[in-house]
């Protein structure tokens, strides 16, 4: 995967996204100042969108991963820009498949979407909500508990769980109105994102693995 990025900028800590398009399934990879779509069977590069490092900063490594909503992919860089691009193109897709962008992206936490809105938590705990399809800002510069945030927000049951490095998890209501529903302090350092399974929330700190809540009873006839 060729790139003209220099020094630290070719480095990428992202997880690729699997995206279904009208023509097949693609692997979408971000890093090295660009995002690319690849044929799953061969690895061949199908399309490319440059411009994730508009000032050619030599320290523009990317940490936050791309997020797919159908064939629409939200691609963070190092805060600015975050771009939305439609997969399924060929070659340079800037004019054909670019959808929208914002300069209010995250550095480390990967955004999350509920299918209608895209929620962005920046490293300082400032939260933005965008219309996922148009890029219209629904709300911006709302704040959960001040701190440093490396964990990615997780969405479940209409709630967004946001955990700071200090181990404080804020529960934010999903939707067009910002509202903090609860805060919980585990009193431990963490970089890990929460995991939600069967009604339980699992959070790992530097010294403990916490399971919050009771597992849901299985549906009748299921184990």
GIWO-V326915 format. One record per residue. N is the residue number from 1. RES is the residue in three letters. SS is DSSP state (2 for helix, 1 for strand, 0 for the rest). D_FIRST is the distance of its C-alpha to the first C-alpha in whole Angstrom. Layout:
{{N	RES	SS	D_FIRST} {N	RES	SS	D_FIRST}}
//
This chain:
{{1	UNK	0	0} {2	UNK	0	4} {3	UNK	0	7} {4	UNK	0	10} {5	UNK	0	12} {6	UNK	0	14} {7	UNK	2	16} {8	UNK	2	16} {9	UNK	2	14} {10	UNK	2	10} {11	UNK	0	12} {12	UNK	1	12} {13	UNK	0	15} {14	UNK	0	15} {15	UNK	0	15} {16	UNK	0	13} {17	UNK	1	16} {18	UNK	1	17} {19	UNK	1	18} {20	UNK	1	21} {21	UNK	1	21} {22	UNK	0	24} {23	UNK	0	22} {24	UNK	1	21} {25	UNK	1	19} {26	UNK	1	15} {27	UNK	1	13} {28	UNK	1	12} {29	UNK	1	10} {30	UNK	1	11} {31	UNK	1	10} {32	UNK	0	9} {33	UNK	0	12} {34	UNK	1	10} {35	UNK	1	10} {36	UNK	1	9} {37	UNK	1	11} {38	UNK	1	10} {39	UNK	1	13} {40	UNK	0	14} {41	UNK	0	16} {42	UNK	0	13} {43	UNK	0	10} {44	UNK	0	9} {45	UNK	1	8} {46	UNK	1	11} {47	UNK	1	12} {48	UNK	1	10} {49	UNK	1	13} {50	UNK	1	13} {51	UNK	0	16} {52	UNK	0	16} {53	UNK	0	17} {54	UNK	0	19} {55	UNK	0	21} {56	UNK	0	18} {57	UNK	0	20} {58	UNK	0	18} {59	UNK	0	19} {60	UNK	0	17} {61	UNK	0	16} {62	UNK	1	15} {63	UNK	0	18} {64	UNK	0	19} {65	UNK	0	17} {66	UNK	0	17} {67	UNK	1	20} {68	UNK	1	21} {69	UNK	1	24} {70	UNK	0	24} {71	UNK	0	22} {72	UNK	1	22} {73	UNK	1	19} {74	UNK	1	20} {75	UNK	1	17} {76	UNK	0	19} {77	UNK	0	17} {78	UNK	0	20} {79	UNK	0	23} {80	UNK	0	22} {81	UNK	0	21} {82	UNK	1	21} {83	UNK	1	20} {84	UNK	1	21} {85	UNK	1	19} {86	UNK	1	20} {87	UNK	0	17} {88	UNK	0	18} {89	UNK	0	17} {90	UNK	0	15} {91	UNK	1	14} {92	UNK	1	14} {93	UNK	0	17} {94	UNK	2	18} {95	UNK	2	22} {96	UNK	2	22} {97	UNK	2	20} {98	UNK	1	21} {99	UNK	1	24} {100	UNK	1	25} {101	UNK	1	24} {102	UNK	1	26} {103	UNK	0	26} {104	UNK	0	27} {105	UNK	0	24} {106	UNK	0	24} {107	UNK	0	23} {108	UNK	0	23} {109	UNK	0	24} {110	UNK	0	23} {111	UNK	0	25} {112	UNK	1	27} {113	UNK	1	28} {114	UNK	0	31} {115	UNK	0	30} {116	UNK	0	32} {117	UNK	1	31} {118	UNK	1	28} {119	UNK	1	30} {120	UNK	1	28} {121	UNK	1	29} {122	UNK	0	29} {123	UNK	0	29} {124	UNK	0	32} {125	UNK	0	34} {126	UNK	1	34} {127	UNK	1	33} {128	UNK	1	32} {129	UNK	1	32} {130	UNK	1	31} {131	UNK	1	32} {132	UNK	0	28} {133	UNK	0	29} {134	UNK	0	30} {135	UNK	0	29} {136	UNK	0	33} {137	UNK	1	33} {138	UNK	1	36} {139	UNK	1	37} {140	UNK	1	35} {141	UNK	1	36} {142	UNK	1	38} {143	UNK	1	38} {144	UNK	0	38} {145	UNK	0	40} {146	UNK	0	39} {147	UNK	0	36} {148	UNK	0	33} {149	UNK	0	30} {150	UNK	0	27} {151	UNK	0	28} {152	UNK	0	27} {153	UNK	0	29} {154	UNK	1	30} {155	UNK	1	32} {156	UNK	1	35} {157	UNK	0	38} {158	UNK	0	38} {159	UNK	1	37} {160	UNK	1	35} {161	UNK	1	35} {162	UNK	1	33} {163	UNK	1	34} {164	UNK	0	34} {165	UNK	0	33} {166	UNK	0	37} {167	UNK	0	37} {168	UNK	1	39} {169	UNK	1	38} {170	UNK	1	39} {171	UNK	1	39} {172	UNK	1	38} {173	UNK	1	40} {174	UNK	0	37} {175	UNK	0	38} {176	UNK	0	39} {177	UNK	0	41} {178	UNK	0	40} {179	UNK	0	42} {180	UNK	1	42} {181	UNK	1	44} {182	UNK	1	44} {183	UNK	1	43} {184	UNK	1	43} {185	UNK	1	43} {186	UNK	0	42} {187	UNK	0	42} {188	UNK	0	39} {189	UNK	0	36} {190	UNK	0	33} {191	UNK	0	29} {192	UNK	0	29} {193	UNK	0	29} {194	UNK	0	32} {195	UNK	1	32} {196	UNK	1	34} {197	UNK	1	35} {198	UNK	0	39} {199	UNK	0	40} {200	UNK	1	39} {201	UNK	1	37} {202	UNK	1	36} {203	UNK	1	35} {204	UNK	1	34} {205	UNK	0	35} {206	UNK	0	35} {207	UNK	0	39} {208	UNK	0	39} {209	UNK	1	38} {210	UNK	1	39} {211	UNK	1	40} {212	UNK	1	42} {213	UNK	0	44} {214	UNK	0	45} {215	UNK	0	43} {216	UNK	0	44} {217	UNK	0	47} {218	UNK	0	45} {219	UNK	0	46} {220	UNK	0	50} {221	UNK	0	49} {222	UNK	0	46} {223	UNK	0	45}}
//
